[in-house]
Amino acid sequence: MPRTRSQGEPLYLRINDIELYLRVLRRIREYRAANNLPPVELPDFKNIFPSIPEMAEPARALRDYAAPSQDEPHSSIAPPAIEANNFELKPSLLQAVQQKQFSGNPTEDPNLHLSVFVQYADTR
């Protein structure tokens, strides 16, 4: 049965004393500079990965996904048209609407606010 985990050495170097490690690196760098040795060059990663394919959409911050969008409809159910022009505003409706006022912040969705208002007006 083949093993699925590598049994070799770990791919990283465990550093127990970071200050000692940095001192050693600094001494190596000073030694190479004093003896006119070329500095250690890292491989050019651009040649290893020459092209990264473009994404379908440009990169967006995570907060952009949480912000409301004008393009996304919230409800596809439209209330029927009412032909009566006389109506009564109940105090409970006014109180509920006053508690959830729209302040115009960029994170608030005006369409959602209006749909909640319509739901309050229809149910109370």
C-alpha positions as CSV (number, residue, x, y, z in Angstrom):
1,M,0.0,0.0,0.0
2,P,1.6,3.3,-1.0
3,R,2.1,6.0,1.6
4,T,0.4,9.3,1.0
5,R,2.6,11.4,3.2
6,S,6.2,12.4,2.6
7,Q,8.7,10.8,4.9
8,G,11.6,13.2,3.9
9,E,12.9,16.2,5.7
10,P,10.5,19.1,6.3
11,L,10.4,21.8,3.6
12,Y,11.0,24.6,6.1
13,L,13.8,25.4,8.6
14,R,12.7,25.6,12.2
15,I,14.3,28.6,13.8
16,N,14.3,28.4,17.6
17,D,16.3,31.6,18.3
18,I,15.5,34.3,15.7
19,E,18.0,36.8,17.1
20,L,20.8,34.2,16.8
21,Y,19.7,33.3,13.3
22,L,19.7,37.0,12.2
23,R,23.1,37.6,13.8
24,V,24.5,34.6,11.8
25,L,23.0,35.9,8.6
26,R,24.5,39.4,9.2
27,R,27.9,37.9,9.9
28,I,27.7,35.9,6.7
29,R,26.7,39.0,4.7
30,E,29.6,41.0,6.3
31,Y,32.1,38.2,5.5
32,R,31.0,38.0,1.9
33,A,31.3,41.8,1.5
34,A,34.8,41.9,3.2
35,N,36.1,39.1,1.0
36,N,34.6,40.4,-2.2
37,L,32.4,37.4,-2.7
38,P,29.2,37.9,-4.7
39,P,26.0,38.2,-2.8
40,V,23.7,35.2,-2.8
41,E,21.1,35.7,-5.5
42,L,17.6,34.4,-5.3
43,P,16.1,32.8,-8.4
44,D,14.0,35.0,-10.6
45,F,10.4,34.0,-9.9
46,K,9.1,35.9,-12.8
47,N,10.8,33.4,-15.2
48,I,9.5,30.4,-13.2
49,F,5.9,31.6,-13.5
50,P,6.0,33.7,-16.7
51,S,2.3,34.3,-17.1
52,I,-0.6,34.3,-14.7
53,P,-3.9,34.0,-16.5
54,E,-6.3,36.9,-16.0
55,M,-9.4,36.3,-13.9
56,A,-12.9,36.6,-15.3
57,E,-13.6,39.6,-13.1
58,P,-11.1,42.1,-11.7
59,A,-9.9,41.6,-8.2
60,R,-12.3,43.0,-5.6
61,A,-11.9,43.6,-1.9
62,L,-13.9,41.3,0.4
63,R,-15.8,44.4,1.8
64,D,-17.1,45.0,-1.8
65,Y,-19.1,41.8,-1.7
66,A,-20.8,42.8,1.5
67,A,-21.8,46.3,0.3
68,P,-25.3,46.5,-1.2
69,S,-25.6,46.7,-4.9
70,Q,-28.1,48.6,-7.0
71,D,-28.1,45.8,-9.6
72,E,-29.3,43.0,-7.3
73,P,-33.1,42.9,-6.8
74,H,-34.3,41.9,-3.4
75,S,-37.8,40.8,-4.1
76,S,-39.4,39.6,-7.3
77,I,-42.9,39.7,-5.7
78,A,-44.8,42.9,-6.5
79,P,-47.8,43.8,-4.4
80,P,-51.1,44.3,-6.3
81,A,-52.1,47.8,-7.2
82,I,-54.7,49.3,-4.8
83,E,-57.3,51.5,-6.3
84,A,-58.5,53.1,-3.1
85,N,-57.1,56.5,-2.3
86,N,-58.2,56.6,1.4
87,F,-55.9,54.8,3.9
88,E,-55.1,55.0,7.5
89,L,-51.6,55.2,9.0
90,K,-51.6,53.3,12.3
91,P,-49.4,54.4,15.2
92,S,-47.6,51.0,15.3
93,L,-46.6,51.5,11.6
94,L,-45.3,55.0,12.3
95,Q,-43.3,53.7,15.3
96,A,-41.8,50.9,13.3
97,V,-40.8,53.2,10.5
98,Q,-39.2,55.7,12.9
99,Q,-37.1,53.0,14.5
100,K,-35.6,51.9,11.1
101,Q,-34.8,55.2,9.4
102,F,-32.7,55.4,6.3
103,S,-29.6,57.5,7.0
104,G,-27.9,57.3,3.6
105,N,-24.7,55.5,4.6
106,P,-22.8,53.8,1.8
107,T,-23.4,50.4,3.4
108,E,-27.2,50.9,3.6
109,D,-29.3,49.7,0.7
110,P,-32.1,52.0,-0.2
111,N,-34.0,49.3,-2.2
112,L,-33.9,47.0,0.8
113,H,-35.1,49.9,3.1
114,L,-38.0,50.6,0.7
115,S,-39.0,46.9,0.5
116,V,-39.0,46.6,4.3
117,F,-41.2,49.8,4.4
118,V,-43.6,48.3,1.9
119,Q,-43.8,45.1,4.0
120,Y,-44.5,47.1,7.1
121,A,-47.2,49.1,5.3
122,D,-48.8,45.9,3.9
123,T,-48.9,43.9,7.1
124,R,-49.9,46.4,9.8
